[in-house]
Amino acid sequence: MNMASATLQLLKKALLLDFGIQGAGFLVSAALKTEKFYDLTGSGTVLLLTYKSLQWGSAKFPRQFIQSGCAAIWATRLGLFLFTRILADGRDRRFNKIKEDPKRFFVAWFLQGVWVFTNILPTLIQNSKSVDVPIGKKEYLGWSSWFVGFLIQIVADHQKSVFRANPANADKFISTGLWRLSRHPNYFGEILMWFGLYLSAFDTLKGYDHLAVISPLFSTFILTKVSGIPMLEKSGLRRWGSDPNYRKYLEETPSLIPSLAKLFK
């Protein structure tokens, strides 16, 4: 079997497993009318597909373990964070109406399947390769970008959790720490991670493999145009739109990319 066929076979297996898990998750969650298992299922699927792709691959190279480790660490951290948060909050506002409508709820689970597959596509393709490529500058830059993005997301999530846990901040918006530099620093960190993992896999990609660039592009699109920033910004305007301080925050703080200039103000 040539490398192109091996890659295609691995991707087919991953795709079937991915959507099989999301389908099962939808059926259980729709029956219970709960969104509590949504994010945990998505992150768990990333973990499983990453592990299985290493098993399915015909070779084991250091770059594959490093790349897979990055994806697994991200999935474990984010999955546990989101699951514990929804257990504490009791609900996810994104699903207030969606979970009552089976069709819309199904679409949400289907999109999660697409999100899982596209996010780890560079890693899946790299793990299918039987010929190694020397680790060079692109790999180190990609993994470094992933690490920086990972730290940004961890710090941003922690700062917001601490802020929300303080009763004095009830009905207030966060504008301190990393949130002073960006309105959505956690999303910036996530996007940076996926661009990093695409870059670190770049030299192993051949021909149509480069369609894996859809990984960071799709993640950016979802977070900036669909379920991330637009939903939170809309919610923010409903809650604090009449607050002059919030209006000022919107005007002076970038939506995504942190403003380093604000560090010196």
Order of alpha helices (4+ residues) and beta strands (2+ residues): alpha-alpha-alpha-alpha-alpha-alpha-alpha-alpha-alpha-alpha
